Amino acid sequence: MSAAATNGNTLKVRYFDIDENPPKNYLNAESGLKSWLFTVDHKRIGLMYLASIALFFFVGGVLALVLRTELFTPAENLMNAETYNRIFTLHGAIMVFLFIIPSIPAALGNFLLPIMLGAKDVAFPRLNLASFWIYSIGALFTLASLAVNPIDTGWTFYTPYSVQTGSAVILMTFGVFIMGFSSILTGMNFIVTVHKMRAPGMTWGRLPLFIWAMYATSVIQVLATPVLAITLALLIMERTLGIGIFDPALGGDPVLYQHFFWFYSHPAVYIMIVPAFGVISELIGTFSRKTVFGYWAIAMSSLAIAFIGSLVWGHHMFVSGQSELSTVVFSFLTFFVGIPTGIKIFNWLATMHKGSIDMKTPMLYACIFLFLFTIGGVTGIMLGAISVNVQLHDTYYVVAHFHYVMMGGTVMAFLGGLHFWWPKMTGKMYSEFWGRISAVIIFIGFNLTFLPQFIMGSQGMPRRYYSYIEQFQTMHQLSTIGSYVLGIGFVIIAVYLAHSLWKGEKATSNPWGARTLDWMTSSPPLQHNFNYQPVVTNGAYDYHKPISDFTLGISDDVYHGNDHEGDIRKQSAETV
């Protein structure tokens, strides 16, 4: 069909049938290892990130199981105290810097963001590949510290101990320093892509909420990550040149390091969790078969979290000797940042209310996220209260809170998103039966692992301790058993997802009946995403409209650039 533009020109906008079985897709368009290592296809780069973070998640998870095994009894079981400190540090550094921070933005974000925008690729494809290689080089430096002398400082690298210890602090921190550039470049790439490469008709009010979340995350990456880079560079200079910046023996101030580190690392918490919010918005909208309640409230709350979250770093330092006024201000801001987060929770629940809920595996993970992250958020508000924080600081209560937010939040959303987009990425369906079984096992194992830690922390059990008094043994044993249950759940996921690659049923282009553009192309997608230029005339969650209204486009031989973009955006679905 054709549509008359307001300036008198006629554009051939028509419905396109989704090709369910294209002969070539992004997986088989090119072959050979070299075609993967030097690809500029955002989808292949996303898969390489996915493989990398899966590897690091496995390594970090095994280290966590080793730690929990050691803590099964107060006595020495597998290792001495020095080895425990090294493994604890490696678990934290690998999980935070190599897995959680790049997990959703680098893997799912790289794969999905251009397709959701109706673009052929990101704005800077070669820079995207460079970001992956910078991440890989940083990871190699980080892992090289294992062979030299594994560090024992904790993943925060607190001074003055990190300046004085004989372990390979420079290698580890230099690796994290390098990976920071990958994060910055990815964020810049995403921001430009969102601003400049949206399909005709893709206004800001029609963006999928996942894109809003990635946009807010990218802003944090670009603005906050340089602070971490400067901090680690100063730490390296102090170790190598003896400059007195943080070490009091050299005239430095160790509290200054904490300010620098948390000025990045608390926004980094939102680099980890805000993308998860975007995933959950997609899952709840799709499997509730409803327009997402409060679209603009959810979209703007992502930006509000990015802004306010950058101002609350001081709540990590209530016992570090900062002024009383600063402590009160940071306490207030900690409560305040909970408001936009609460807006999301209530809007998701309102979306589910009276929805036609389909409890597939991705939606099951979304519900698990709502339960676990709410516990993590509420306990975070409790830790924002100064009097409570002073009592619970550096106890297992903080460990449990952190894991309920990061693992109960980010990892559960990541698993939900992985199951949701697995058919799109691979073209294969996984076992729904085993998906639900593993989700239930993970839910049970997670709570069995970390609920006892809330109890231990409230009773005074310090974190990071190699041994403990016998009154905590029962809680530690429950926590250790839960960690193994959790590990079994992840093994099941790995098995049935791998099995689906060889034996899985062929996925259709849109197995979930979603309405965003990523489901308006084949599974797996074409090498350049679409064989036409998509034209958007509906919202991303207009489930009351037929699928055909979401496959509008302009033939490639008709569309040349963005000459008519403004005209198309003014058209309504009825005009087309």
C-alpha positions as CSV (number, residue, x, y, z in Angstrom):
1,M,0.0,0.0,0.0
2,S,1.1,3.6,-0.3
3,A,0.8,6.6,2.0
4,A,0.5,10.2,1.1
5,A,3.0,12.4,3.0
6,T,2.1,15.9,4.1
7,N,4.4,17.5,1.6
8,G,2.6,15.8,-1.3
9,N,5.2,13.0,-1.8
10,T,4.0,9.4,-1.9
11,L,5.9,6.7,0.0
12,K,5.4,3.0,-0.7
13,V,4.7,1.8,2.8
14,R,3.3,-1.7,3.0
15,Y,3.0,-4.8,5.1
16,F,5.8,-7.3,5.1
17,D,5.4,-11.0,5.8
18,I,8.1,-12.3,8.2
19,D,10.3,-14.8,6.4
20,E,10.3,-17.8,8.7
21,N,12.9,-19.8,6.8
22,P,15.5,-17.5,5.2
23,P,18.4,-19.4,3.5
24,K,20.9,-17.0,5.2
25,N,21.0,-15.5,8.6
26,Y,23.6,-13.9,10.8
27,L,24.9,-17.3,12.0
28,N,25.5,-18.9,8.6
29,A,26.1,-15.9,6.4
30,E,29.8,-16.2,7.0
31,S,31.8,-19.2,8.3
32,G,35.2,-19.7,10.0
33,L,36.7,-18.4,13.3
34,K,38.1,-15.3,11.6
35,S,34.6,-14.2,10.6
36,W,33.6,-14.2,14.2
37,L,36.7,-12.7,15.7
38,F,36.7,-9.7,13.3
39,T,33.0,-9.3,12.7
40,V,31.3,-6.0,13.0
41,D,27.8,-7.5,13.2
42,H,26.3,-6.4,16.5
43,K,24.5,-9.8,16.9
44,R,27.7,-11.8,16.7
45,I,29.5,-9.5,19.0
46,G,26.6,-9.9,21.5
47,L,27.0,-13.7,21.3
48,M,30.8,-13.4,21.9
49,Y,30.1,-11.3,25.0
50,L,27.5,-13.9,26.1
51,A,30.0,-16.7,25.8
52,S,32.6,-14.7,27.7
53,I,30.4,-13.8,30.6
54,A,29.0,-17.3,30.8
55,L,32.6,-18.6,31.2
56,F,33.3,-16.0,33.9
57,F,30.0,-16.8,35.7
58,F,31.0,-20.4,35.8
59,V,34.4,-19.6,37.3
60,G,33.0,-17.2,39.8
61,G,30.3,-19.7,40.8
62,V,32.8,-22.5,41.3
63,L,34.8,-20.2,43.6
64,A,31.6,-19.3,45.5
65,L,30.9,-23.1,46.1
66,V,34.5,-23.5,47.3
67,L,34.0,-20.7,49.8
68,R,30.7,-22.1,51.1
69,T,32.3,-25.5,51.4
70,E,35.0,-24.1,53.6
71,L,32.4,-22.4,55.8
72,F,30.4,-25.5,56.4
73,T,32.2,-25.9,59.8
74,P,34.2,-23.4,61.9
75,A,37.3,-25.6,61.5
76,E,39.7,-25.5,58.6
77,N,38.3,-27.8,55.9
78,L,39.8,-27.1,52.5
79,M,42.2,-24.1,52.8
80,N,44.0,-21.8,55.2
81,A,43.0,-18.2,55.9
82,E,45.3,-16.7,53.3
83,T,43.9,-18.9,50.5
84,Y,40.4,-18.1,51.6
85,N,41.0,-14.4,51.3
86,R,42.4,-14.8,47.8
87,I,39.5,-16.9,46.6
88,F,37.0,-14.5,48.2
89,T,38.6,-11.6,46.4
90,L,38.7,-13.4,43.0
91,H,35.0,-14.5,43.4
92,G,34.0,-10.9,44.0
93,A,36.1,-9.3,41.3
94,I,35.2,-11.8,38.6
95,M,31.5,-11.7,39.4
96,V,31.3,-7.9,39.5
97,F,33.7,-6.7,36.8
98,L,33.7,-9.6,34.4
99,F,30.2,-10.9,34.7
100,I,27.4,-8.6,36.2
101,I,28.5,-5.2,34.8
102,P,28.8,-6.4,31.2
103,S,26.1,-9.1,31.4
104,I,22.9,-7.5,30.1
105,P,24.3,-4.3,28.4
106,A,27.1,-6.0,26.5
107,A,25.4,-9.3,25.7
108,L,21.7,-8.7,25.4
109,G,22.1,-5.0,24.8
110,N,24.5,-5.5,21.9
111,F,22.3,-8.1,20.3
112,L,18.9,-6.4,20.7
113,L,19.3,-2.6,20.8
114,P,19.7,-2.0,17.0
115,I,17.0,-4.5,16.1
116,M,14.5,-2.9,18.6
117,L,15.3,0.4,17.0
118,G,14.8,-0.9,13.5
119,A,18.4,-0.2,12.6
120,K,20.9,-2.4,10.6
121,D,23.6,-2.1,13.3
122,V,24.9,0.2,16.0
123,A,26.2,3.6,15.1
124,F,29.9,2.6,15.2
125,P,30.2,-1.1,14.3
126,R,34.1,-1.1,14.4
127,L,34.1,0.6,17.7
128,N,31.7,-2.0,19.0
129,L,34.2,-4.8,18.0
130,A,37.0,-2.8,19.6
131,S,34.9,-2.6,22.8
132,F,34.8,-6.4,22.9
133,W,38.5,-6.8,22.4
134,I,39.3,-4.2,25.0
135,Y,37.1,-6.2,27.4
136,S,38.9,-9.4,26.5
137,I,42.3,-7.8,27.0
138,G,41.3,-6.5,30.4
139,A,40.0,-9.9,31.3
140,L,43.3,-11.5,30.4
141,F,45.2,-9.0,32.6
142,T,42.8,-9.7,35.4
143,L,43.2,-13.5,35.1
144,A,47.0,-13.1,34.7
145,S,47.1,-12.0,38.3
146,L,46.1,-15.6,39.2
147,A,49.2,-17.0,37.8
148,V,51.5,-14.3,39.3
149,N,50.2,-13.9,42.9
150,P,46.4,-13.9,43.4
151,I,45.3,-10.8,45.3
152,D,43.8,-10.9,48.8
153,T,42.5,-7.4,49.2
154,G,38.7,-8.0,48.6
155,W,37.1,-6.9,45.4
156,T,37.1,-3.2,46.5
157,F,40.9,-3.0,46.7
158,Y,40.7,-0.9,49.8
159,T,43.8,1.1,50.8
160,P,46.2,1.1,52.6
161,Y,46.3,-2.7,52.5
162,S,46.1,-2.8,48.7
163,V,49.2,-0.6,48.6
164,Q,51.2,-2.7,51.1
165,T,50.3,-6.3,50.2
166,G,52.7,-8.3,48.1
167,S,50.0,-9.8,45.9
168,A,49.5,-8.9,42.2
169,V,47.3,-5.8,42.8
170,I,48.7,-3.9,39.8
171,L,47.8,-6.7,37.3
172,M,44.3,-7.0,38.7
173,T,43.5,-3.3,38.9
174,F,45.1,-2.6,35.5
175,G,42.8,-5.3,34.0
176,V,39.8,-3.6,35.6
177,F,41.1,-0.2,34.4
178,I,41.2,-1.5,30.8
179,M,37.8,-3.0,31.0
180,G,36.4,0.4,32.0
181,F,37.2,1.7,28.5
182,S,35.1,-1.1,27.0
183,S,32.2,0.0,29.2
184,I,32.6,3.7,28.2
185,L,32.8,3.0,24.5
186,T,29.8,0.7,24.6
187,G,27.8,3.4,26.4
188,M,28.8,6.0,23.9
189,N,27.9,3.8,21.0
190,F,24.5,3.0,22.4
191,I,23.7,6.7,23.2
192,V,24.5,7.7,19.6
193,T,22.6,4.7,18.2
194,V,19.4,5.6,20.1
195,H,19.6,9.3,19.1
196,K,20.5,8.9,15.4
197,M,19.4,5.4,14.2
198,R,15.8,5.0,15.2
199,A,13.5,3.7,12.4
200,P,11.0,6.1,10.8
201,G,8.1,6.6,13.3
202,M,10.2,5.3,16.3
203,T,9.6,8.4,18.5
204,W,10.8,8.6,22.0
205,G,7.3,7.7,23.2
206,R,7.4,4.5,21.2
207,L,10.7,3.2,22.4
208,P,10.6,-0.2,24.1
209,L,11.3,0.2,27.8
210,F,14.4,-2.0,27.4
211,I,15.9,0.8,25.2
212,W,15.1,3.4,27.9
213,A,16.9,1.3,30.4
214,M,19.9,0.8,28.2
215,Y,20.0,4.5,27.5
216,A,20.0,5.4,31.2
217,T,22.7,2.7,31.8
218,S,24.8,4.1,29.0
219,V,24.7,7.6,30.5
220,I,26.0,6.2,33.8
221,Q,28.7,4.2,32.0
222,V,30.0,7.3,30.2
223,L,29.9,9.6,33.2
224,A,30.8,7.4,36.2
225,T,33.4,4.9,34.8
226,P,36.2,7.4,34.3
227,V,36.2,8.0,38.0
228,L,37.0,4.4,38.6
229,A,39.7,4.6,36.0
230,I,41.3,7.6,37.7
231,T,41.1,5.9,41.1
232,L,42.8,2.7,40.0
233,A,45.4,4.7,38.1
234,L,46.2,6.6,41.3
235,L,46.4,3.3,43.2
236,I,48.9,1.9,40.7
237,M,51.0,5.1,40.8
238,E,51.1,4.9,44.6
239,R,52.3,1.2,44.5
240,T,54.9,1.8,41.8
241,L,56.1,5.4,42.5
242,G,55.4,5.7,46.2
243,I,53.3,8.8,45.8
244,G,51.3,9.6,49.0
245,I,47.7,9.7,47.8
246,F,45.9,7.1,49.9
247,D,48.5,5.6,52.2
248,P,48.6,7.5,55.5
249,A,52.2,6.4,56.0
250,L,53.1,8.4,52.9
251,G,50.9,11.4,53.9
252,G,47.8,10.2,52.0
253,D,44.2,9.6,53.1
254,P,42.6,6.2,52.8
255,V,39.1,7.6,53.2
256,L,39.7,9.5,49.9
257,Y,40.1,6.2,48.2
258,Q,36.7,5.1,49.5
259,H,35.1,8.3,48.2
260,F,36.6,7.8,44.8
261,F,35.8,4.1,44.6
262,W,32.2,4.4,45.7
263,F,31.5,7.5,43.6
264,Y,31.8,5.0,40.7
265,S,30.8,1.7,42.3
266,H,27.5,2.8,43.6
267,P,26.4,4.1,40.2
268,A,27.9,0.7,39.0
269,V,25.2,-1.0,41.1
270,Y,22.7,0.8,38.8
271,I,24.8,-0.2,35.7
272,M,24.0,-3.7,36.9
273,I,20.3,-3.3,37.9
274,V,18.8,-0.7,35.5
275,P,19.3,-3.0,32.5
276,A,17.5,-5.7,34.5
277,F,14.6,-3.3,34.9
278,G,14.4,-3.0,31.2
279,V,14.3,-6.8,30.7
280,I,11.6,-7.2,33.3
281,S,9.4,-4.5,31.6
282,E,9.6,-6.5,28.3
283,L,8.8,-9.8,30.0
284,I,5.9,-8.5,32.1
285,G,4.4,-6.6,29.1
286,T,4.7,-9.6,26.8
287,F,3.4,-12.3,29.1
288,S,0.6,-10.2,30.6
289,R,-0.6,-9.4,27.1
290,K,-1.2,-5.8,28.2
291,T,0.0,-2.3,27.5
292,V,2.6,-1.6,30.2
293,F,1.0,0.5,32.9
294,G,2.6,4.0,33.3
295,Y,5.0,3.8,30.3
296,W,6.4,7.3,30.9
297,A,6.7,6.8,34.6
298,I,8.8,3.6,34.1
299,A,10.9,5.3,31.4
300,M,11.6,8.5,33.4
301,S,12.3,6.5,36.6
302,S,15.2,4.8,34.8
303,L,16.7,8.3,34.2
304,A,15.9,9.4,37.7
305,I,17.6,6.3,39.1
306,A,20.7,7.1,37.0
307,F,20.8,10.7,38.4
308,I,20.0,10.1,42.0
309,G,22.0,6.9,42.2
310,S,25.1,8.9,41.4
311,L,24.7,11.0,44.6
312,V,24.4,8.3,47.2
313,W,27.9,6.8,47.4
314,G,28.4,8.1,50.9
315,H,26.0,5.6,52.5
316,H,28.9,3.1,52.2
317,M,30.9,5.2,54.5
318,F,28.6,5.9,57.5
319,V,31.3,4.5,59.8
320,S,34.3,6.0,58.0
321,G,34.4,9.3,60.0
322,Q,32.6,11.6,57.6
323,S,30.7,14.6,59.0
324,E,27.3,14.2,60.6
325,L,25.7,16.5,58.0
326,S,27.1,14.4,55.2
327,T,25.8,11.2,56.8
328,V,22.3,12.6,57.2
329,V,22.3,13.9,53.5
330,F,23.5,10.5,52.2
331,S,20.9,8.7,54.3
332,F,18.1,10.9,52.9
333,L,19.3,10.3,49.3
334,T,19.4,6.6,50.0
335,F,15.7,6.7,50.9
336,F,15.0,9.0,48.0
337,V,16.4,6.7,45.3
338,G,14.0,4.1,46.4
339,I,11.1,6.2,45.1
340,P,11.7,5.7,41.3
341,T,12.5,2.0,42.0
342,G,9.2,1.6,43.8
343,I,7.4,3.3,40.9
344,K,8.7,0.5,38.7
345,I,7.6,-2.3,41.1
346,F,4.0,-0.9,41.4
347,N,3.7,-0.3,37.7
348,W,4.7,-3.8,36.9
349,L,2.2,-5.2,39.3
350,A,-0.5,-2.9,37.8
351,T,0.4,-4.3,34.4
352,M,0.0,-7.8,35.6
353,H,-3.4,-7.0,37.3
354,K,-6.2,-8.4,35.2
355,G,-3.7,-9.4,32.5
356,S,-3.9,-12.6,30.5
357,I,-0.7,-14.0,32.2
358,D,1.1,-16.8,30.5
359,M,3.5,-18.3,33.0
360,K,6.2,-19.4,30.6
361,T,9.8,-19.7,31.9
362,P,10.7,-16.1,31.2
363,M,7.7,-14.8,33.1
364,L,8.5,-17.2,35.9
365,Y,11.9,-15.5,36.2
366,A,10.2,-12.1,36.2
367,C,8.0,-13.1,39.1
368,I,11.1,-14.5,40.9
369,F,12.8,-11.1,40.3
370,L,9.9,-9.2,41.8
371,F,10.0,-11.3,45.0
372,L,13.7,-11.3,45.5
373,F,14.5,-7.8,44.4
374,T,11.8,-6.4,46.6
375,I,13.5,-8.1,49.6
376,G,16.8,-6.6,48.4
377,G,15.4,-3.2,48.0
378,V,13.6,-3.1,51.4
379,T,16.7,-4.3,53.2
380,G,18.7,-1.6,51.3
381,I,16.4,1.0,52.7
382,M,17.0,-0.4,56.2
383,L,20.7,-0.1,55.7
384,G,20.1,3.5,54.7
385,A,19.0,4.2,58.2
386,I,22.1,5.5,60.1
387,S,21.4,3.8,63.4
388,V,20.7,0.4,61.8
389,N,23.6,0.7,59.4
390,V,26.1,1.3,62.2
391,Q,25.0,-2.0,63.8
392,L,24.9,-4.1,60.6
393,H,27.9,-2.6,58.8
394,D,30.3,-5.3,57.6
395,T,28.1,-8.1,58.7
396,Y,26.5,-11.0,56.7
397,Y,23.3,-8.9,56.6
398,V,25.1,-6.7,54.0
399,V,26.3,-9.8,52.1
400,A,22.7,-11.0,51.9
401,H,21.3,-7.6,50.9
402,F,23.9,-7.3,48.1
403,H,23.2,-10.7,46.7
404,Y,19.4,-10.2,46.8
405,V,19.9,-7.1,44.7
406,M,22.6,-8.2,42.4
407,M,21.8,-11.9,42.0
408,G,18.1,-11.9,42.9
409,G,17.7,-8.9,40.7
410,T,20.3,-8.7,37.9
411,V,21.0,-12.4,37.5
412,M,17.3,-13.4,37.6
413,A,16.4,-10.8,35.1
414,F,19.3,-11.9,32.9
415,L,18.1,-15.5,33.0
416,G,14.6,-14.3,32.2
417,G,15.9,-12.3,29.2
418,L,18.1,-15.1,28.1
419,H,15.2,-17.5,28.0
420,F,13.0,-14.9,26.4
421,W,15.4,-14.1,23.5
422,W,17.0,-17.5,23.2
423,P,14.7,-18.5,20.3
424,K,15.6,-15.2,18.5
425,M,19.3,-15.5,19.1
426,T,19.6,-19.2,18.2
427,G,16.5,-20.1,16.2
428,K,15.8,-23.0,18.6
429,M,13.3,-23.6,21.4
430,Y,14.4,-25.0,24.7
431,S,12.5,-27.4,26.9
432,E,9.8,-25.5,28.7
433,F,9.4,-28.3,31.3
434,W,13.1,-28.2,32.3
435,G,13.0,-24.4,32.2
436,R,10.3,-24.2,34.8
437,I,12.0,-27.0,36.9
438,S,15.3,-25.2,37.0
439,A,13.6,-21.8,37.8
440,V,12.0,-23.4,40.9
441,I,15.2,-25.0,42.0
442,I,17.1,-21.8,41.6
443,F,14.4,-19.9,43.6
444,I,14.6,-22.5,46.5
445,G,18.4,-22.6,46.4
446,F,18.8,-18.9,46.4
447,N,16.6,-18.3,49.4
448,L,18.2,-21.2,51.3
449,T,21.6,-19.7,50.6
450,F,21.0,-16.1,51.6
451,L,18.0,-15.9,54.0
452,P,20.2,-17.5,56.8
453,Q,22.8,-14.8,56.1
454,F,20.3,-12.1,57.1
455,I,19.8,-13.9,60.4
456,M,23.5,-14.3,61.0
457,G,24.2,-10.7,60.1
458,S,21.5,-9.4,62.5
459,Q,23.1,-11.5,65.2
460,G,26.5,-10.0,64.6
461,M,28.3,-12.5,62.3
462,P,31.0,-10.4,60.4
463,R,31.4,-10.8,56.7
464,R,34.7,-11.9,55.1
465,Y,35.7,-14.1,58.1
466,Y,37.5,-17.3,57.5
467,S,36.2,-18.9,60.7
468,Y,33.3,-18.2,63.2
469,I,31.9,-19.2,66.6
470,E,29.9,-22.4,66.8
471,Q,26.5,-20.6,67.4
472,F,26.5,-19.7,63.6
473,Q,27.3,-23.2,62.4
474,T,23.7,-24.2,61.6
475,M,23.0,-21.1,59.6
476,H,26.3,-21.5,57.7
477,Q,25.4,-25.1,56.9
478,L,22.0,-24.2,55.6
479,S,23.6,-21.5,53.4
480,T,26.2,-24.0,52.1
481,I,23.5,-26.6,51.2
482,G,21.5,-23.8,49.5
483,S,24.5,-22.9,47.4
484,Y,24.8,-26.4,46.1
485,V,21.0,-26.5,45.3
486,L,21.6,-23.2,43.4
487,G,24.5,-24.7,41.5
488,I,22.3,-27.7,40.4
489,G,19.8,-25.3,39.0
490,F,22.4,-23.5,36.9
491,V,23.8,-26.8,35.7
492,I,20.3,-27.9,34.5
493,I,20.0,-24.6,32.6
494,A,23.3,-25.1,30.9
495,V,22.4,-28.7,29.9
496,Y,19.0,-28.0,28.3
497,L,20.1,-24.8,26.6
498,A,23.0,-26.6,25.0
499,H,20.7,-29.5,24.1
500,S,18.4,-27.1,22.4
501,L,21.1,-26.1,20.0
502,W,21.3,-29.6,18.5
503,K,17.9,-31.1,19.3
504,G,15.7,-28.1,19.9
505,E,12.5,-27.4,18.0
506,K,12.8,-24.8,15.3
507,A,11.6,-21.4,16.6
508,T,9.2,-19.3,14.8
509,S,9.9,-15.6,14.3
510,N,7.6,-14.6,17.2
511,P,6.9,-17.5,19.5
512,W,5.7,-15.2,22.3
513,G,3.4,-13.0,20.3
514,A,5.4,-9.8,21.3
515,R,5.0,-6.5,19.5
516,T,8.5,-5.0,19.5
517,L,10.6,-4.9,16.3
518,D,13.0,-7.6,17.4
519,W,10.2,-10.1,16.9
520,M,9.4,-8.8,13.4
521,T,12.3,-10.5,11.8
522,S,13.3,-14.1,11.4
523,S,14.7,-16.4,14.1
524,P,17.7,-16.2,13.9
525,P,17.7,-12.7,12.4
526,L,19.0,-11.8,9.0
527,Q,22.6,-10.6,8.7
528,H,21.4,-7.0,8.5
529,N,18.3,-7.5,10.7
530,F,15.6,-6.6,8.2
531,N,15.2,-6.9,4.4
532,Y,13.2,-3.7,4.5
533,Q,13.2,-0.4,6.4
534,P,10.7,-0.8,9.3
535,V,8.2,2.0,9.8
536,V,6.7,2.3,13.3
537,T,3.1,3.6,13.8
538,N,2.2,1.9,17.1
539,G,3.5,1.7,20.6
540,A,5.7,-1.2,21.7
541,Y,3.0,-2.7,23.9
542,D,-0.2,-2.2,21.8
543,Y,-1.4,-5.8,22.3
544,H,-4.9,-4.8,21.3
545,K,-3.7,-4.3,17.7
546,P,-2.9,-7.1,15.3
547,I,0.6,-8.3,14.5
548,S,0.3,-7.1,10.9
549,D,0.2,-3.5,12.1
550,F,3.8,-3.9,13.4
551,T,5.3,-5.2,10.2
552,L,5.0,-2.0,8.2
553,G,8.0,-0.9,6.2
554,I,9.5,0.6,3.1
555,S,11.2,-1.5,0.5
556,D,15.0,-1.0,0.4
557,D,14.9,0.1,-3.2
558,V,12.5,2.9,-2.3
559,Y,14.0,4.0,1.0
560,H,17.1,6.1,0.7
561,G,18.2,7.6,4.0
562,N,16.0,9.7,6.3
563,D,14.6,12.1,3.8
564,H,10.9,11.3,4.6
565,E,11.4,10.3,8.3
566,G,9.6,13.3,9.7
567,D,6.6,12.9,7.4
568,I,6.2,9.2,8.3
569,R,6.3,9.9,12.0
570,K,3.3,12.2,11.6
571,Q,1.2,9.5,10.1
572,S,-1.2,7.4,12.1
573,A,-2.0,3.7,11.6
574,E,-5.2,4.7,9.9
575,T,-3.4,6.9,7.4
576,V,-1.2,3.9,6.4
